[in-house]
């Protein structure tokens, strides 16, 4: 299984310098070691010392990049990019269309880069309580970033109740999409699940089957 790669910077973004490229290489080495060890011996048996040894770095270096083992698994490199993408959408576009476009783009990018890593993260979030707990924290952090962007588009204060509820519903829906996808053995198309979740948030629950 390949490690999760860092997202490729768009052409209009400054290319990373030597120092940043070294940091990216170190993060990728740590992730590669972590995924390989989990595949070999399971999540609970994998320790930071083992990860550091496999990645040929010190344990303190691992902690410098990732506060916990769960943070290694739950990459969050796309989180800061999503609010930027929302802000960059056409001004007259309905916010629901903007969110749909940005979230589909994020999923498509991650699945194109390393679908195995995306599946492993989703599976661990279902199976390992510590990973699931950290996912909730991470999604909450992502919600705060997204909330500000959505509030700007709607002319609301970022701390308004409406902006809070909207952002929380979106990130919560994304988490449930990932969990449902994993619980059903990754049989569904992830993009279709995302559309179903966004349809519920936009239109409400569909009518039940008789």
C-alpha positions in Angstrom: 0.0 0.0 0.0 1.4 3.4 -0.9 1.5 6.2 1.6 -0.8 9.2 1.3 0.9 11.8 -0.7 0.8 15.5 -0.1 -1.5 17.4 -2.5 0.1 18.8 -5.5 0.2 22.6 -5.4 -1.8 24.3 -8.2 0.2 26.0 -10.9 -0.7 29.5 -9.5 0.7 28.6 -6.1 4.4 29.2 -5.2 6.3 26.0 -5.4 7.8 24.8 -2.1 11.4 25.6 -1.4 14.1 23.1 -0.4 13.3 23.3 3.3 9.6 22.7 2.7 10.3 19.8 0.3 12.5 18.2 3.0 9.6 18.5 5.5 7.2 17.0 3.0 9.6 14.1 2.4 9.9 13.5 6.1 6.1 13.5 6.6 5.7 11.1 3.8 8.3 8.8 5.2 6.6 8.7 8.6 3.2 8.0 7.0 4.7 5.3 4.8 6.2 3.6 7.8 3.0 3.9 9.8 0.8 2.4 7.1 3.3 -0.4 6.5 3.4 -1.3 10.2 -0.3 -1.2 10.6 -0.7 -3.5 7.6 1.8 -5.9 9.1 0.7 -6.0 12.7 -2.4 -3.9 13.3 -3.0 -0.4 14.7 -2.7 -1.1 18.4 0.5 -3.0 18.1 2.2 -0.2 16.2 4.2 2.2 18.4 5.8 5.6 17.7 9.2 4.1 18.4 8.6 1.4 15.7 7.4 4.1 13.3 10.4 6.2 13.9 12.8 3.3 13.4 11.0 2.3 10.1 11.1 5.9 8.9 14.7 6.3 9.9 14.0 9.3 12.1 13.9 9.9 15.8 10.7 9.6 17.9 11.0 13.3 18.7 10.9 14.0 14.9 7.7 12.0 14.6 6.1 14.1 17.4 7.4 17.3 15.8 5.3 16.6 12.7 2.4 14.6 14.3 1.3 15.1 17.9 -0.3 11.6 18.1 -0.3 8.4 16.1 -3.9 9.2 15.2 -2.7 12.4 13.5 -0.4 10.4 11.3 -3.3 8.4 10.0 -5.8 11.2 9.7 -4.1 13.6 7.3 -5.5 17.1 7.2 -3.6 18.7 4.4 -6.7 19.5 2.4 -8.5 21.2 5.3 -7.0 24.6 4.8 -7.5 24.5 1.1 -11.2 23.9 1.1 -12.2 27.3 2.6 -9.9 28.9 0.0 -11.7 27.0 -2.7 -15.1 28.1 -1.4 -14.0 31.7 -1.4 -12.7 31.4 -4.9 -16.1 30.2 -6.3 -18.2 32.7 -8.4 -19.8 35.3 -6.2 -23.3 34.7 -7.5 -23.2 30.9 -7.2 -25.5 29.4 -4.5 -23.4 28.3 -1.5 -24.7 24.7 -1.9 -23.3 24.5 -5.4 -20.0 25.9 -4.2 -19.7 23.4 -1.4 -20.7 20.5 -3.7 -18.0 21.5 -6.2 -15.3 22.0 -3.6 -16.0 18.7 -1.7 -16.2 16.7 -4.9 -12.9 18.2 -6.0 -11.3 17.2 -2.6 -12.6 13.6 -2.8 -11.6 13.2 -6.4 -8.1 14.5 -5.7 -7.6 12.2 -2.7 -8.9 9.2 -4.5 -6.8 9.9 -7.5 -3.6 10.2 -5.4 -4.0 7.2 -3.2 -7.4 5.4 -2.9 -5.9 2.7 -0.7 -4.8 5.2 2.0 -8.3 6.8 1.9 -9.9 3.5 2.5 -7.5 2.6 5.3 -8.2 5.8 7.1 -11.9 5.3 6.9 -11.6 1.7 8.0 -9.5 2.7 11.1 -12.0 5.4 12.0 -14.7 2.7 12.2 -12.6 0.1 14.0 -10.4 2.1 16.3 -12.1 4.4 18.9 -9.0 6.6 19.3 -8.9 7.3 15.6 -12.6 8.0 15.5 -12.3 10.4 18.4 -9.5 12.2 16.7 -11.5 12.4 13.5 -14.3 14.1 15.4 -11.8 16.7 16.7 -10.3 17.2 13.3 -13.7 17.6 11.6 -14.6 20.2 14.2 -11.4 22.1 13.5 -12.2 21.9 9.7 -15.7 23.2 10.5 -14.4 26.3 12.0 -12.3 27.0 8.9 -15.2 26.3 6.6 -17.6 28.3 8.7 -15.7 31.5 8.1 -15.7 31.0 4.4 -19.4 30.2 4.2 -20.3 33.2 6.4 -18.4 35.5 4.1 -20.3 34.3 1.1 -23.6 34.7 2.9 -22.9 38.0 4.5 -23.1 36.5 8.0 -20.9 36.9 11.0 -18.6 33.9 11.4 -19.8 33.3 14.9 -23.5 33.5 14.0 -25.7 30.6 14.9 -26.7 30.1 11.3 -23.1 29.8 10.2 -22.2 27.5 13.0 -25.1 25.2 12.3 -24.4 25.1 8.6 -20.7 24.3 8.9 -21.3 21.7 11.6 -23.9 20.0 9.6 -21.6 19.9 6.6 -18.6 18.4 8.4 -20.7 16.0 10.3 -22.3 14.8 7.1 -18.8 14.3 5.6 -17.8 12.2 8.6 -20.9 10.1 8.2 -20.3 9.6 4.5 -16.8 8.3 5.3 -18.1 6.0 8.1 -21.0 4.6 6.0 -18.6 4.0 3.1 -16.3 1.9 5.3 -19.0 0.1 7.2 -20.5 -1.1 3.8 -17.1 -2.5 2.7 -16.4 0.4 0.3 -19.0 -1.0 -2.2 -20.6 2.4 -2.8 -19.2 5.2 -4.9 -17.9 7.8 -2.6 -19.0 10.7 -4.8 -22.5 9.4 -4.9 -22.6 9.1 -1.1 -21.4 12.7 -0.9 -24.2 13.8 -3.2 -26.8 12.0 -1.1 -25.5 13.6 2.0 -25.6 17.1 0.5 -29.1 16.5 -0.9 -30.3 15.8 2.6 -28.7 19.0 4.0 -30.1 21.0 1.1 -33.6 19.5 0.8 -34.2 17.5 4.0 -35.0 13.9 4.4 -36.4 12.1 1.4 -39.8 10.4 1.7 -39.5 6.9 3.0 -40.4 3.9 0.9 -43.9 2.5 1.6 
